[in-house]
Amino acid sequence: MSALFSFNSLWPKNTLLAVKIKDIILVVGFVITIAGWYRSSVIEKSKMNSQIEIVRNDIKNISSAVDLNTQQLIEVNKQIMQQNELNGKIILFMELKK
C-alpha cells in the first residue's frame, strides 16, 4: 500500500487518534455516499413525476380529441342515414313515375 493512503506511516500503529480518524473518515464517507444516493433518487423521482404529468396531459388531449372525433362521426352517420332515406324515397318516386 502506498504511503499516501496509509495512516500507519503518519502515526504509530497503536495510537488511538489514528484509529479514531480512520473511523471518522469511514463514517463521513458512508454519510456522503448515503446523501448522494438519496439526492439522486429524489432527482429521478422528480424527473419521473414530471414525465408522468406530461403523459397525463397528452392522454387528456388525446381522449378529448377522440371524443370530438366520435361526436363528428355520429353526426356524419346521421347525415348519411338521412341521405340514404332520401335516396330511397327518390328511387321510389322515380319507379312510381315510370
C-alpha positions as CSV (number, residue, x, y, z in Angstrom):
1,M,0.0,0.0,0.0
2,S,1.3,3.4,-0.8
3,A,2.3,5.8,1.9
4,L,-0.1,8.4,0.6
5,F,-3.1,6.3,1.7
6,S,-1.6,4.7,4.8
7,F,-2.3,6.2,8.2
8,N,0.3,3.9,9.7
9,S,3.1,5.9,8.2
10,L,1.7,9.1,9.8
11,W,1.1,7.8,13.3
12,P,2.3,4.8,15.2
13,K,0.3,1.6,14.9
14,N,-1.3,1.7,18.4
15,T,-2.3,5.4,18.5
16,L,-5.9,5.9,19.5
17,L,-6.0,9.1,17.5
18,A,-5.2,7.3,14.2
19,V,-8.0,4.7,14.8
20,K,-10.5,7.5,15.6
21,I,-9.5,9.4,12.5
22,K,-9.9,6.2,10.4
23,D,-13.4,5.6,11.9
24,I,-14.4,9.3,11.4
25,I,-13.3,9.1,7.7
26,L,-15.2,5.9,7.2
27,V,-18.4,7.3,8.8
28,V,-18.1,10.6,6.9
29,G,-17.6,8.7,3.6
30,F,-20.6,6.5,4.4
31,V,-22.8,9.5,5.2
32,I,-21.7,11.3,2.0
33,T,-22.5,8.1,0.0
34,I,-26.0,7.8,1.5
35,A,-26.6,11.6,0.9
36,G,-25.6,11.2,-2.7
37,W,-27.8,8.2,-3.2
38,Y,-30.8,9.9,-1.6
39,R,-30.2,13.0,-3.8
40,S,-30.0,11.0,-7.0
41,S,-33.2,9.1,-6.1
42,V,-35.1,12.3,-5.4
43,I,-33.9,13.8,-8.7
44,E,-35.0,10.6,-10.5
45,K,-38.4,10.7,-8.8
46,S,-39.0,14.3,-9.7
47,K,-38.0,13.7,-13.3
48,M,-40.4,10.7,-13.4
49,N,-43.2,12.7,-11.9
50,S,-42.8,15.5,-14.4
51,Q,-42.8,12.9,-17.2
52,I,-45.9,11.3,-15.7
53,E,-47.6,14.7,-15.8
54,I,-46.7,15.2,-19.4
55,V,-48.1,11.8,-20.3
56,R,-51.3,12.5,-18.3
57,N,-51.8,15.8,-20.2
58,D,-51.1,14.1,-23.5
59,I,-53.7,11.4,-22.6
60,K,-56.2,14.0,-21.7
61,N,-55.6,15.8,-25.0
62,I,-55.9,12.6,-27.0
63,S,-59.0,11.5,-25.2
64,S,-60.7,14.8,-25.8
65,A,-59.7,14.7,-29.5
66,V,-61.1,11.1,-29.7
67,D,-64.4,12.3,-28.1
68,L,-64.6,15.1,-30.6
69,N,-64.0,12.8,-33.5
70,T,-66.6,10.3,-32.1
71,Q,-69.2,13.1,-32.0
72,Q,-68.3,14.2,-35.5
73,L,-68.6,10.6,-36.8
74,I,-72.0,10.3,-35.1
75,E,-73.2,13.4,-36.9
76,V,-71.8,12.2,-40.2
77,N,-73.5,8.9,-39.7
78,K,-76.8,10.6,-39.0
79,Q,-76.4,12.7,-42.2
80,I,-75.6,9.5,-44.2
81,M,-78.7,7.8,-42.8
82,Q,-80.8,10.8,-43.8
83,Q,-79.3,10.8,-47.3
84,N,-80.0,7.1,-47.6
85,E,-83.6,7.7,-46.7
86,L,-83.9,10.5,-49.3
87,N,-82.2,8.3,-51.9
88,G,-84.7,5.6,-51.2
89,K,-87.6,8.0,-51.5
90,I,-86.2,9.3,-54.8
91,I,-85.9,5.8,-56.1
92,L,-89.5,5.0,-55.1
93,F,-90.7,8.2,-56.7
94,M,-88.8,7.5,-59.9
95,E,-90.2,4.0,-60.1
96,L,-93.8,5.2,-59.5
97,K,-93.4,7.9,-62.1
98,K,-92.5,5.4,-64.8
